[in-house]
Amino acid sequence: MATLAKESGVPSATIKHYIREGLLPAPPLRTSRNMAYYDVALVPRIRAIKALQSEHFLPLKVIRGILAGEANAPDEEHAARAIQATLTRMVPARGSRTRARLVAAGLPEAELDFFRELGLVKPASGTQSKGDDETYEGDDLELLRTLGSARRAGITPEMLPFTALEPYAAAIRALVAVEVDLLRSGILPRAGKDLEKLLDAATILSERLVVLLRRKMILPTLRKLASRSR
């Protein structure tokens, strides 16, 4: 199990959970109560399950269907690809930056490592290992640039520590879970041949709604908290 976790990059506890949920087979060879041997061929499957969870926010039940080839599974995967296409189109091409250039421009290495460990940014494909040559692009680069702009505008680490992004990320993950559930329960069963068009519209709508609702709520929330502290 330790070797399987190391090779796949997924913790042992998570792999055991996948086994309990039926996404992975039980070990074919168990030599004792606490020792078992697993097929090395499981490594790509474990990585695929983790990617479907973290990148497409699919629940394990749906992932099980995709892996098993159930009839309704392709719709979920088709939806994931359609949303990915929309998101890719929405991200303006702004080049790429290596880790070395980002650090030279003033981004502390500790911040970059924290964002990477948290899963908020990851190097572009082909540059996954840590090092000066790892490259960031798309939304990952835009996030780093946005934080850099805030620092240059005078928002110091004391005012906004980079660790504050952790609760931000947790709140947004909860929001995304609601969004994905609405997509799966509302649009997917009814979209038919218009699936891609409707998902494109829904993805854009969702992003705009989040911005607009936050804009409407921030001042009332600030005033409410201020009144409580008086």
C-alpha positions in Angstrom: 0.0 0.0 0.0 2.8 2.4 0.8 4.4 1.8 -2.6 1.0 2.2 -4.3 0.4 5.5 -2.5 3.9 6.8 -3.4 3.6 5.8 -7.1 0.1 7.2 -7.6 0.6 10.3 -5.5 -2.6 9.5 -3.6 -2.6 8.9 0.2 -3.1 5.4 1.5 -6.3 6.3 3.4 -7.8 7.6 0.1 -6.9 4.5 -1.8 -8.5 2.3 0.9 -11.6 4.5 0.7 -11.7 3.9 -3.1 -11.5 0.1 -2.4 -14.4 0.3 0.1 -16.4 2.3 -2.4 -15.9 -0.4 -5.1 -13.7 1.8 -7.4 -10.7 -0.5 -6.9 -10.5 -4.2 -6.5 -9.4 -5.8 -3.2 -5.8 -6.9 -3.0 -5.3 -10.2 -4.8 -2.7 -11.4 -2.3 -2.9 -10.9 1.4 -0.1 -12.4 3.5 -1.2 -11.3 6.9 -3.8 -9.2 8.6 -1.7 -6.1 8.0 0.1 -7.0 4.8 -1.3 -7.2 1.3 0.1 -6.8 -2.2 -1.6 -4.8 -5.0 -1.3 -4.8 -8.7 0.9 -2.0 -10.1 -1.5 -1.6 -12.9 -3.8 0.2 -10.4 -1.6 3.3 -10.4 -3.1 4.9 -13.6 -6.6 4.0 -12.4 -6.0 5.7 -9.0 -4.6 8.8 -10.7 -7.7 8.9 -13.0 -10.1 8.7 -10.1 -8.3 11.4 -8.2 -8.3 13.7 -11.3 -12.0 13.2 -11.9 -12.6 14.2 -8.3 -10.3 17.2 -8.0 -10.5 18.6 -11.6 -14.1 17.8 -12.5 -15.6 17.6 -9.0 -17.4 14.4 -9.9 -18.8 12.3 -7.0 -17.4 8.8 -6.5 -20.7 7.2 -7.6 -20.4 8.9 -11.0 -16.7 8.1 -11.3 -17.6 4.4 -10.6 -20.0 4.6 -13.5 -17.4 6.1 -15.8 -14.8 3.5 -14.9 -17.4 0.7 -15.2 -18.7 2.0 -18.5 -22.3 2.4 -17.3 -24.8 3.7 -19.8 -25.3 7.1 -18.1 -21.6 7.7 -17.4 -20.6 9.2 -20.8 -23.1 12.0 -20.2 -21.2 13.1 -17.1 -17.8 12.8 -18.8 -19.2 14.6 -21.9 -20.4 17.4 -19.6 -17.0 17.6 -18.0 -15.3 18.0 -21.4 -17.9 20.7 -22.5 -17.3 22.7 -19.3 -13.6 22.4 -19.7 -13.9 23.8 -23.3 -15.9 26.8 -22.0 -13.5 27.5 -19.2 -10.5 27.3 -21.6 -12.2 29.7 -24.0 -12.9 32.1 -21.0 -9.2 32.2 -20.0 -7.4 34.8 -22.0 -4.0 33.8 -23.4 -1.4 35.7 -21.3 1.6 33.6 -21.9 3.4 31.6 -19.2 6.0 32.2 -16.5 8.6 29.9 -14.9 9.0 29.5 -11.2 12.3 31.3 -11.4 10.7 34.3 -13.2 7.9 34.5 -10.7 10.2 34.4 -7.7 12.5 37.0 -9.4 9.4 39.3 -9.8 8.8 39.2 -6.1 6.6 36.2 -5.4 8.0 34.5 -2.2 8.8 30.8 -2.8 6.9 29.9 0.5 3.7 31.4 -1.0 4.1 29.6 -4.3 4.7 26.3 -2.5 1.7 26.9 -0.2 -0.6 27.6 -3.1 0.7 24.5 -4.9 0.3 22.2 -1.8 -3.3 23.6 -1.4 -4.1 22.7 -5.0 -4.8 26.3 -6.0 -2.1 26.3 -8.7 -0.2 23.6 -10.4 2.6 23.6 -13.0 1.7 23.2 -16.7 1.7 19.7 -18.1 5.2 18.4 -18.5 6.7 20.5 -15.7 5.2 18.8 -12.6 8.4 18.5 -10.5 9.4 21.3 -8.4 12.3 23.4 -9.8 13.1 26.7 -11.4 11.8 25.5 -14.8 8.3 24.5 -13.7 5.9 26.7 -15.7 2.6 28.3 -14.8 -0.1 29.5 -17.2 -3.8 30.2 -17.6 -5.8 30.7 -14.5 -2.9 29.5 -12.3 -0.7 32.3 -13.6 -3.6 34.8 -13.4 -4.1 34.0 -9.7 -0.5 34.5 -8.9 -0.5 37.8 -10.9 -3.6 39.0 -9.1 -2.0 38.4 -5.7 1.2 40.1 -6.8 -0.8 43.1 -7.9 -2.5 43.3 -4.5 1.0 43.3 -2.8 2.2 46.1 -5.2 -1.0 48.1 -4.4 0.0 48.1 -0.7 -1.9 45.1 0.7 0.8 43.7 2.9 1.1 40.1 4.2 0.1 41.4 7.6 -3.2 42.8 6.1 -3.8 39.7 4.0 -1.6 36.7 4.8 -1.3 34.3 1.9 -2.7 31.5 4.2 -6.1 33.4 4.0 -6.6 31.7 0.7 -7.2 28.4 2.4 -10.7 29.4 3.9 -11.4 31.2 0.6 -10.7 28.0 -1.3 -12.9 26.0 1.2 -15.8 28.3 0.8 -15.6 28.3 -3.0 -15.3 24.5 -3.1 -18.6 24.3 -1.2 -20.1 26.8 -3.7 -18.8 24.8 -6.7 -20.3 21.6 -5.2 -23.7 23.3 -5.1 -23.2 24.5 -8.7 -22.2 21.0 -10.0 -25.1 19.4 -8.2 -27.5 21.9 -9.9 -25.9 21.1 -13.3 -26.2 17.4 -12.7 -29.7 17.4 -11.4 -31.2 20.2 -13.5 -29.4 20.5 -16.9 -27.9 17.1 -17.7 -31.2 15.1 -17.5 -33.0 17.6 -19.7 -30.4 19.0 -22.1 -30.6 16.3 -24.8 -28.8 17.3 -28.0 -28.3 20.9 -26.7 -26.0 19.7 -23.9 -22.9 21.6 -25.0 -24.7 24.8 -25.7 -26.6 24.8 -22.4 -23.5 23.9 -20.4 -21.6 26.7 -22.1 -24.4 29.2 -21.1 -24.7 27.8 -17.6 -20.9 28.0 -17.0 -20.8 31.6 -18.0 -24.0 32.4 -16.1 -22.6 30.8 -12.9 -19.4 32.9 -13.0 -21.4 36.1 -13.5 -23.9 35.3 -10.8 -21.1 34.8 -8.3 -19.6 38.2 -9.1 -22.9 40.0 -9.0 -24.2 38.3 -5.8 -20.9 39.0 -4.0 -21.1 42.6 -5.1 -24.6 43.0 -3.7 -23.8 41.2 -0.4 -20.5 42.8 0.6 -21.8 46.2 1.9 -24.9 44.8 3.7 -22.6 42.2 5.4 -20.1 44.8 6.4 -22.7 47.0 7.9 -24.3 44.1 9.7 -21.0 43.1 11.3 -20.2 46.7 12.2 -23.6 47.1 14.0 -22.9 44.0 16.0 -19.5 45.3 17.2 -21.0 48.6 18.6 
